[in-house]
Amino acid sequence: MSKQINVVGAVIVRDGLILCAQRGPLGSLGGMWEFPGGKIEPGESPRDALAREIDEELCCDVVVGQEVTTTTHLYDFGTVTLTTFWCELVSGTPTLTEHAAVRWLAPAELDGLEWAPADVPAVEIIRAA
């Protein structure tokens, strides 16, 4: 039985563009793209976890909106259940603290990135929306 990891991701929208974040080169899924976010701490709601993670990772404040989707993917390091939410950037400019890069892309451009497998279903929903 693999380790269960529950995480949240932010689909941050600004002027019709989506914020995409590239994982650092070291560690699991190095260099792949994802929706920024992170692990849900014990006793924390997914929405609270996401707001905290975006503050920690990008030094920004977001309003967490509706859920985009929840997906589960089996990686070699464990089973990740990722819940993504639409988010509105309310203050701050994304600052790289953990990611190698960020890009603002139109939904039609998302396919040009190499996404972490757990993020792919959300990418497909966003592109179709």
N, C-alpha and C positions, 0 to 999 in steps of 0.2 A: 504494500500500500504506500503510495507516494504522499509526501507532505502536502497538505491543503493550504493554499495561500490566497487570501481574499484581498483584492485590490480594487481601487477606483481610478478612473481616468476622466480628465476634463476635455470636452470638446469645446474649446474656447473660440467664440465667434467674434470677429471685429470687422465691420464694413464688408460683410459677406465672405470674409476669408477665415480659414481655420488654422489655429496654431498647432503646428506639428513639432515634436521634440525628438532629437536624435540622442539615443543612449550613448554614454561614454564608451570609448574603445575597450576598456577593461571590464571584466565581469560578464555576467550572463547577458546574452543577446546584444553584445557590444556592437555599436554602429547602426543598429536597427532603429527604426522610427516608431514612435508611440504617441499616445495622448498622455500628457503629463499627469502625474498623480502618484499613488503609492498605497502602502498597506493600511488597512483599517486596524486601528489599535483596539484592544479589549475595552468594551463599554462605550465605544464611539459609533455614531451612526455613519453610514456611508457618506452622506452629504457633509457632515461635520469633518470627517476624515479628508474629504476632497478639498474643502476650503483650507484646512490646515496644511495639507501637502502642497498646494499651489503657493501658499504663503512661504513655506519653507524652501521649496524647489525653485520658484521663479520670482519671489519677492513681490507678489501681486495679490490683490484681493479680487475674488470672483463671487458672483451670485450663482449658486448652483440651482439649475432648473430641472426640467423633465429628464427622465432616464432615456438614453438612446437605446441601449441593449445590455444584456448580461450574457457573457460567453464563458465557457470553460475550455481550457486547453492544457493538455498534458505535455509538459516539458521534461527534460532529463533531470531538472532540479526539483520538480514537484508539479502539482496540479494547481494551475492558476485560474481562479474565477474572477473575471474582470467585469465590473459594472461601470459603464460610461454614462456621463450626464452632459447635457447641453449646459454651457456656462457662459456668463457675460462678464467680461473684464470690466471692473468698476474703478480700479485704481492701480497705478504702478505700470512699469514697462518690464516685460519679461527679462530677467537677469539670469545668466547662466551660472548656476551653482553646482548642479549635478549633471546636466546635459552637455553634449559636445556642441550642439547647434540647435537653433529653432528657426522655423520658416513659417510665414503666413502664406497659405495656398488656397486657391479656389477649389471647391469640391471636385471639379473635373480634373484637377491636377494631382490629386492625392495618389493616383495609381503610379505616379512617377517615383515614389519612394519605396524602399524595402521595409515594410511594416513588420513589427513583431506579430507572430501568428494570432495571438489572442486579440489584437486590435483590428484584424482584417474584417470581421463581421461588422464592426462599427463603421469602418471606412466605407464598406459597401452600402450601408444604410444612409450615410451622409451623402454619398455621391448620388444616390437615387432620390433624396429628399428635395 
